[in-house]
Amino acid sequence: MFRYEPPLRDIHFVIHELLDAESALRDLPEYAAWDRATVDQTVEALSRFAQRILQPLNASGDREGCRVEEGGVSTPSGFAQAYRHFVEAGWPRLACAEQLGGQGAPAVVFSAATESLYSTNPGWTMYFGTARGAYECLLAHGSPEQNDLYLTKIVSGQWTATMCLTEPQCGSDLGLVRTRAVPAEDGRYRISGAKIFISGGDHDLTENIVHLVLARLPDAPAGVGGISLFLVPKYLIGQQGLSLECNGMSAVAVEDKMGLRGSATCAMNFEGSVGWLVGKPNEGLRNMFVMINSSRVGVGVQSLGMGQAAYDSALGYARDRLQMRAAGGAHRPDLPADPIIVHADVRRMLLTQKAHVEASRMLVYWLSLELDREHAHPDAAVRQVAGDWVALLTPVAKAFLSENAYAVANLAIQVHGGHGYIRDNGVEQIVRDLRVAQIYEGTTGVQARDLLSRKVLPDGGARLRRLLDMVHEHARSADDEFTEVLVRLCAELEQLTAHVAEAAARDADAVGASGCDYLRVVGHLVCGHLFARAARLARSKLSQASPDPHYAAKIATARFYFERLLPEAWSCAQTARSGLSSLSTLSERELFI
Amino acid sequence: MFRYEPPLRDIHFVIHELLDAESALRDLPEYAAWDRATVDQTVEALSRFAQRILQPLNASGDREGCRVEEGGVSTPSGFAQAYRHFVEAGWPRLACAEQLGGQGAPAVVFSAATESLYSTNPGWTMYFGTARGAYECLLAHGSPEQNDLYLTKIVSGQWTATMCLTEPQCGSDLGLVRTRAVPAEDGRYRISGAKIFISGGDHDLTENIVHLVLARLPDAPAGVGGISLFLVPKYLIGQQGLSLECNGMSAVAVEDKMGLRGSATCAMNFEGSVGWLVGKPNEGLRNMFVMINSSRVGVGVQSLGMGQAAYDSALGYARDRLQMRAAGGAHRPDLPADPIIVHADVRRMLLTQKAHVEASRMLVYWLSLELDREHAHPDAAVRQVAGDWVALLTPVAKAFLSENAYAVANLAIQVHGGHGYIRDNGVEQIVRDLRVAQIYEGTTGVQARDLLSRKVLPDGGARLRRLLDMVHEHARSADDEFTEVLVRLCAELEQLTAHVAEAAARDADAVGASGCDYLRVVGHLVCGHLFARAARLARSKLSQASPDPHYAAKIATARFYFERLLPEAWSCAQTARSGLSSLSTLSERELFI
């Protein structure tokens, strides 16, 4: 049975050595107090919480799942108690604004600390994770009264919160939202409609739940420009505290999902529920999108955390499981067979996992630091540059890392063989839990369109130029074994971008035809660059007396990434280039007969 | 909710047009009666059975699973009744020898007909599928008495059968088998030991189960040369029919698996169970391997069947689901949004599924026909050539097709978005059911080693030469849009093979380092070749008056395969070539710190 050990050494390597977050945060007045010791203490403390409290509930939470009962949705045994511990320890406050009672941690610390939650119990963590999006929305657009009444409770963790977007007829296309909001007395509204896929829509962890609901006002225009955002609490606040009666809503079902079964994904009915407008009428979608980048980076953190758990588990098994002899002769003649880690194919699988996980950590932490710079740097020009990085890299981190982590999780099953296909070893659960990361917060296809249509093509390629310049500059100055490949891949990406831009000018559908493969090329360039930087740094440390063995391993992992994983970028570039040509020769009816 | 429609048109295309199975079977005296009409009736009849009887039990079988109860293992509701229908209709007899009461169908018909069983209910089909392996073992090595008493019952389906190989300490490495067989009275043996992962080890479908068990005789040498094969029935045959008492065995647990949950995968204890030797002592492993090729081709059929179901489901959903407008403007202004099939990225996913499924069908049916030739051609030289094809292509079909089908199933979730992640739409079940296809009957890594170490490298590349010659010859004679790529890929594979052979001569571990990527290169060459042949054939039919629209779609699908899927072969060749270089720079302890 798998036991989680937080990968503190690699977390430190990325935060302190690669990113030098302490210096970076010193330039951000709001976060200047987050020195190295504070960061390390925070990450380690939450990792230990995850290890001690959450990990033991992971398999049982999956088995038990959630149920709709008389009084509402019940979560798996132990979840509510773990949540109380979490609140008592003050963890919900971690990355919340200090004026609301938060601890004001920067995103880079939040990402590094919460990685462990997803490694140990992603189903449980969803209750906390979805509240985060609502927190950001309200922080940006809530009225002082809303913030005082509701947001402070979300900050403390006393209440959780949800985002109620999806409806049966609309997921990616929120313009089709039908839920209605009718003005009522005292500036209130009455909300009615059906929402689905609401994470934490109901549960027994907290006494109240704050729903942020997308709905249409009676006179709203059709489409995305007619959607408003409403705050709809499960229980209204009355003179004597919380009302005893539910505010006209109910979780009519808990979805029977492939994974994340400890997380109550609810189908909700609102029937005249009392709500308040958040922000201005018809600006709901725009207001909601303040949280889109951080929630997408959050999917990167999930992918990283679950990938790390899958890798750990596979590595442990590969060291213990005895099966066959090494090709070149027995390594352990004292045992009936060699541990399977001696087989090159098993090492290939483990290194694939290791390289993907370490690349994810570099990308996610870096991107989190750019979120911090965008939010808190005193210089507007620096904020602008950071915002460009966030804009460009967020869809890449969301889609590329969730796809890679899924491969990592599937490799954990493969390393375990038949023992990975049964539930006891916990790795098939990681596959099931991770599968949705390619879907929610915008599918891979949605991310790919965002990357090309909104981030790369419109500004004449300025954001992409910045990426290419950075890669070039480092590669040339390093002039090592990775330089030639990176320079060549930059050229390939540049040509590919021009090719896609031209195709898209002729036929807008070309973006969809090339997007997913294009995104993988960008992902490999970014991760290849990060590994080249990490390897250069590690090489510089090798000359130290008795250097930390982490450095030699980092260089070897970087080499593996370039030799074994990055080559996929070339075939993706080729398929991205083929664009619409094999997708549109026949009509849909003629093709799919 | 998904309804299965058997893909009869494409089945006919492959069997009759591409392979011309009727002529091929006419040359095999044993199968000469299987003319086109008989083949079509058989395939259609079993497909209808699958559609009517099995498909309705697929989701419920997954939900209910199997349970160990007082009297043995109980299967999901309806499974036993469906099995009775199956036996009454005579289906277990389909591909069994006529002298044993079978219908004597060739493998190509068996594959085409059973594809539908895996499309509709893979969990149920496992009970039938595992009996198949035992049938082949006994047919080859059973004594006349064993065949009379047991094999005829397996042929009729009255009893099922299992293969008891795996033990807790050994899966891929059967040399570690510990189960013991002690000689007893009357040429009997007493079998004692623990077996795991026994598909259909116990169930309530039939009154008896025949186990073929690998075990060691007291004086057996260590390793694979000391393993013998025993026939161990659940109930012994006495004077008054079946004994009332179980033959010293019990299913102590049903594994809680990721998928195939309708299939009872049992942990079995044998405690002095009475058994009989099958074949000679210490030749158990060799004797068992008579079924290895057909059971591996069987995994190809499973992958094909489940892939087809995943594709059908995604296609149906993509036509119905309305979400956003086509990039170039509304296709269905009469509806609130366009069906998602209008989006290029969705068409890309559907075509990826379609191309993989059609490639699988061509490869699996062709390989099945070679199994038939190897088995039944009167000319020994033809049998030899067919045997070479079977040897070379079986590991490719098993590994390449199971990996591709898993991608196809995952794309079905992706096309469904969040609706694919919940159980209602049935596609997440396909992912769970399919995951084990890359593991059982030899993992992908085991197949890759088999391909390189046993099939390609030892005979100086003669078998591979035959493949390259065939591809070359067709490509040159066709001289169409696919020729250049295929010729280039042949050259690449030839060089890669020389490269790997050289590396393996220096370090045997190099086979493991390159094997999985090497196998994918071979898989793409084979499937590319088959698509080129299919497209050439289809082009020749286009000149007919009002040609069947299947032909134009086939050409478009072939083009998609070459433009979008086959390019992966180049990056796989590159990673295969890198071999051990990034896997062995550091020791295991230094690398995985």
Interface residues (C-beta under 8 A of the other chain):
Chain A: R9 T166 Q169 C170 G171 S172 D173 G175 L176 I196 F197 E255 D256 K257 M258 G259 T265 L315 L322 Q323 M324 A326 A327 G328 P336 A337 I341 V342 H343 A344 D345 V346 R347 R348 L350 L351 K354 Y406 N410 I413 Q414 G417 G418 H419 G420 Y421 I422 R423 D424 E428 V431 R432 R435 V436 Q438 I439 Y440 T443 T444 G445 A448 R449 D507 A508 D509 A510 V511 G512 A513 G515 C516 P549 H550 A552 A553 A556 T557 R559 F560 F562 E563 R564 P567 E568 A569 W570 S571 Q574 T575 S578 L580 S581 S582 L583 S584 T585 L586 E588 E590 L591 F592 I593
Chain B: R9 T166 Q169 C170 G171 S172 D173 G175 L176 I196 F197 E255 D256 K257 M258 G259 T265 L315 L322 Q323 M324 A326 A327 G328 P336 A337 I341 V342 H343 A344 D345 V346 R347 R348 L350 L351 K354 Y406 N410 I413 Q414 G417 G418 H419 G420 Y421 I422 R423 D424 E428 V431 R432 R435 V436 Q438 I439 Y440 T443 T444 G445 A448 R449 D507 A508 D509 A510 V511 G512 A513 G515 C516 P549 H550 A552 A553 A556 T557 R559 F560 F562 E563 R564 P567 E568 A569 W570 S571 Q574 T575 S578 L580 S581 S582 L583 S584 T585 L586 E588 E590 L591 F592 I593
